[in-house]
């Protein structure tokens, strides 16, 4: 197995910053990269807030917090993404992910593991044309990454067993619960959970009930969050992209059809909590 001492995270959005925080809290140096300095500033502030919460709860000392922050390098310089493991958490578009991995392969040695946080795109497709594709693996965290325990470790057709095992052991080191699975659209969680969103949106399209009623019913049935609150938290753009990806991967299977209502939300920029408005206002 490859010893993971230095890591990189590409993408300083909600998922990327959470992953970077988790790595740093586990004592691992991490370079957090994003082309946007604004995104980097927001990520630094969010990580600081997350750590302050732990300090206030007496789960972390001030010295520990400062040590965690010291392990994170924030940069808009892609050439600094040189590490034993690099995790991409960028836009859910296969062409962009492939371009990034091609660039990272040139920057790094052939033993660097390239992990993708994709929630729906097949790992085998992302690894296509990457030199030594056996080092490409899925490492799918769940939002918020610094809190949620589950991580799907996905092996593509070419992924080497020792690479998947290295990621599994790293997840355990991070205090996460790794679940090993093979490559398929949506993997396990998103394939099963997709209908929590899709069917709820169909009910709304049919005017069978209001979003408030549906959320209340699902929460009273035991779900921690109703589907519309959850979509707003995840981001309607991300949620819609995942549904669209599954719909395409399953060759237009009707049960994965994206919702026109959610498409309108995305077109209007009503993405949820991050924009202040989604299915609800914040």
Secondary structure, 3 states (H helix, E strand, C coil): CCCCCEEEEECCCHHHHHHHHHHHHCCCEEEEECCCHHHHHHHHHHHHHHHHHHHHCCCCCHHHHHHHHHCEEEECCHHHCCCCEEEECCCCCHHHHHHHHHHHHHHCCCCCEEEECCCCCCHHHHHCCCCCHHHEEEEEECCCCCCCCEEEEEECCCCCHHHHHHHHHHHHHCCCEEEEEECCCCCCHHHHHHHHHHHHHHHHHCCCCCHHHHHHHHHHCCCCCCHHHHHHHHCHHHHHHHHHHHHHHCCCCHHHCCCHHHHHHHHHCCCECCCCECCCEC
